[in-house]
Amino acid sequence: MQKTCKRKQLQLDGRSQKSPKSTTEEPYPCHHRPTAEECRVVRDELLALHGFPPEFLKYRRHRLMKMEPFSNEAQAEPLINSDDGDHKEESVLDGLIKIVLSQNTTELNSQKAFASLKSVFPTWEDVYAAETKSLENAIRCGGLAPRKASCIKNVLSCLHERKGKLCLEYLRDLSVDEMKSELSNFKGVGPKTQDDFPVDTHVFEIARAIGWVPAVADRNKTYLHLNRRIPNELKFDLNCLLYTHGKLCRKCTMKGSSQKKLTSKDCSCPLSVNVVEG
């Protein structure tokens, strides 16, 4: 049985030219980590170490407000840092464009790019009407300006054609599945941009370092695997905390190396206790 599982996994890993198309597929059926309990332990340990990241508190508060008071998910999420002192909620479109600008760059550079964009073009209508070259110049400090400018233009054009105005606030009333379906209509908006368990560089490196995915895993299959394994009620907190930990802990990630593995000797990092060494 074990050999059969290994053969199936090797076959799946060998299909490099075809990536899984949906979260219903299982890229690593014989890899049983992480367990639900392991996810909860890691969430709690990182929460104790870092606290909840302030930049994500407003999104977390919005999630909790939408839950039924006595739902399982609401009970599962600890009510910490409930007041960040900033009650001004950013628009959904602002949040989406920020994520587009954050791809393949540092958080500082993406923040600079967004600030520059809003300084040059105060409204999304201004961005929609602008020349692509002007948009590229405004966000150049964030890297990959032509690609990101094209994506932003595509999102705004599609939104204008579909809704007649540049506003995504209607997404707040949709379920996660409905939101993912709606966002899939916008060219350049992939699973990483949508609200489930996105896998950026930090999450990807940590997942491999602590053995939540096989060492040969790529980011797309890691995304599919973790979205199947991690309980829905833990996804938001865990993703925010892993992302934050990846930025702060150099023992968990090593840029440019796929061979890095966290060991129990890395005792100052709470994730070391979750490693199954082999």
ZAMARGU-4260 file (C-alpha; in steps of 0.2 Angstrom, whole numbers, plus 5000, padded with zeros to 4 digits):
<rodrens>
0) 5000/5000/5000 | 5014/5012/5005 | 5023/5008/4988 | 5007/5012/4978 | 5005/5028/4987
5) 5023/5033/4983 | 5021/5028/4965 | 5006/5039/4963 | 5014/5053/4972 | 5029/5052/4960
10) 5018/5051/4945 | 5009/5067/4951 | 5025/5076/4954 | 5031/5071/4936 | 5017/5081/4927
15) 5027/5097/4928 | 5018/5103/4912 | 5001/5102/4920 | 4996/5110/4936 | 4980/5104/4946
20) 4966/5115/4941 | 4955/5116/4957 | 4956/5113/4975 | 4946/5097/4973 | 4961/5088/4967
25) 4974/5080/4979 | 4992/5082/4973 | 4999/5072/4988 | 4986/5059/4994 | 4999/5050/5005
30) 5006/5065/5013 | 4995/5067/5029 | 5002/5083/5036 | 4997/5095/5043 | 4984/5088/5054
35) 4970/5099/5061 | 4978/5098/5078 | 4995/5103/5071 | 4988/5118/5063 | 4980/5123/5079
40) 4996/5121/5089 | 5006/5131/5076 | 4993/5145/5076 | 4993/5146/5095 | 5012/5146/5096
45) 5014/5159/5083 | 5001/5170/5091 | 5009/5169/5107 | 5026/5174/5099 | 5021/5188/5088
50) 5003/5193/5093 | 4991/5195/5079 | 4999/5206/5064 | 4991/5223/5066 | 4990/5225/5047
55) 4977/5211/5046 | 4967/5216/5061 | 4953/5225/5051 | 4951/5211/5040 | 4950/5199/5054
60) 4937/5210/5063 | 4926/5210/5047 | 4927/5191/5046 | 4921/5189/5064 | 4907/5202/5062
65) 4900/5192/5048 | 4900/5175/5057 | 4885/5169/5067 | 4888/5173/5085 | 4888/5154/5090
70) 4895/5146/5074 | 4909/5134/5076 | 4921/5145/5066 | 4918/5160/5077 | 4921/5150/5093
75) 4937/5142/5085 | 4945/5159/5082 | 4953/5167/5098 | 4947/5185/5101 | 4964/5194/5102
80) 4969/5212/5098 | 4951/5216/5094 | 4954/5234/5093 | 4968/5241/5083 | 4963/5259/5085
85) 4959/5261/5066 | 4941/5259/5062 | 4943/5265/5044 | 4940/5250/5033 | 4949/5251/5016
90) 4939/5247/5000 | 4939/5230/4993 | 4947/5236/4977 | 4961/5245/4986 | 4964/5228/4995
95) 4965/5219/4978 | 4976/5231/4970 | 4988/5231/4985 | 4989/5212/4983 | 4993/5213/4965
100) 5007/5225/4969 | 5014/5214/4983 | 5018/5200/4971 | 5036/5196/4969 | 5043/5210/4979
105) 5045/5216/4997 | 5032/5223/5008 | 5041/5239/5009 | 5042/5241/4990 | 5024/5236/4987
110) 5018/5249/5000 | 5029/5262/4991 | 5021/5257/4974 | 5003/5259/4981 | 5007/5276/4989
115) 5015/5282/4973 | 5000/5275/4963 | 4987/5284/4974 | 4998/5300/4974 | 4998/5301/4955
120) 4980/5294/4952 | 4969/5299/4967 | 4954/5289/4961 | 4952/5272/4952 | 4943/5282/4938
125) 4960/5291/4935 | 4969/5275/4934 | 4957/5268/4922 | 4958/5283/4911 | 4977/5284/4912
130) 4990/5278/4899 | 4997/5261/4903 | 5015/5269/4902 | 5010/5282/4915 | 5003/5269/4926
135) 5019/5259/4925 | 5030/5274/4929 | 5019/5276/4945 | 5022/5259/4952 | 5039/5256/4945
140) 5047/5256/4963 | 5037/5240/4966 | 5045/5230/4952 | 5038/5221/4937 | 5029/5237/4933
145) 5023/5232/4915 | 5016/5215/4921 | 5007/5223/4936 | 5001/5238/4926 | 4993/5227/4914
150) 4985/5217/4927 | 4978/5232/4936 | 4971/5239/4919 | 4963/5222/4915 | 4955/5222/4932
155) 4948/5239/4930 | 4942/5237/4912 | 4933/5220/4916 | 4925/5228/4932 | 4919/5243/4921
160) 4912/5232/4908 | 4904/5220/4920 | 4897/5232/4933 | 4898/5249/4925 | 4908/5257/4939
165) 4924/5254/4948 | 4918/5246/4964 | 4921/5229/4972 | 4911/5231/4988 | 4898/5219/4982
170) 4910/5205/4986 | 4908/5208/5004 | 4891/5199/5003 | 4897/5184/4994 | 4902/5167/5001
175) 4920/5162/4998 | 4916/5151/4984 | 4905/5164/4976 | 4919/5177/4978 | 4932/5165/4970
180) 4921/5162/4956 | 4918/5181/4953 | 4936/5185/4955 | 4941/5172/4942 | 4933/5183/4929
185) 4947/5196/4931 | 4962/5192/4921 | 4978/5191/4932 | 4968/5187/4948 | 4973/5170/4953
190) 4971/5159/4969 | 4984/5168/4978 | 4974/5184/4977 | 4958/5176/4983 | 4952/5173/5001
195) 4956/5155/5006 | 4974/5150/5010 | 4985/5159/4998 | 5003/5153/4997 | 5016/5166/4995
200) 5035/5164/4996 | 5035/5164/5015 | 5021/5152/5018 | 5029/5141/5004 | 5046/5140/5012
205) 5040/5137/5029 | 5028/5123/5023 | 5042/5114/5015 | 5054/5117/5030 | 5042/5110/5043
210) 5037/5095/5032 | 5019/5100/5028 | 5022/5096/5010 | 5035/5085/5002 | 5052/5093/4998
215) 5048/5092/4979 | 5032/5102/4981 | 5030/5117/4970 | 5019/5132/4975 | 5004/5128/4966
220) 5003/5110/4973 | 5007/5117/4990 | 4992/5128/4988 | 4981/5114/4983 | 4987/5102/4997
225) 4986/5115/5011 | 4969/5121/5007 | 4963/5103/5008 | 4972/5099/5025 | 4970/5115/5035
230) 4953/5117/5043 | 4943/5132/5036 | 4941/5140/5053 | 4960/5141/5055 | 4965/5147/5038
235) 4965/5166/5040 | 4974/5167/5057 | 4987/5154/5052 | 4990/5162/5035 | 4993/5179/5042
240) 5004/5172/5056 | 5015/5161/5044 | 5017/5176/5033 | 5023/5187/5047 | 5034/5173/5055
245) 5042/5170/5038 | 5047/5189/5037 | 5054/5189/5054 | 5062/5171/5057 | 5077/5168/5046
250) 5079/5150/5052 | 5063/5145/5043 | 5067/5152/5026 | 5082/5153/5016 | 5081/5162/4999
255) 5087/5153/4984 | 5088/5136/4992 | 5076/5122/4991 | 5086/5111/5003 | 5083/5121/5019
260) 5075/5111/5032 | 5071/5116/5050 | 5078/5105/5063 | 5074/5102/5082 | 5091/5111/5085
265) 5083/5127/5080 | 5076/5128/5097 | 5073/5147/5097 | 5060/5145/5084 | 5043/5137/5090
270) 5040/5128/5073 | 5055/5117/5076 | 5045/5106/5088 | 5033/5102/5074 | 5046/5095/5062
275) 5046/5076/5059 | 5064/5073/5055 | 5069/5060/5042
</rodrens>
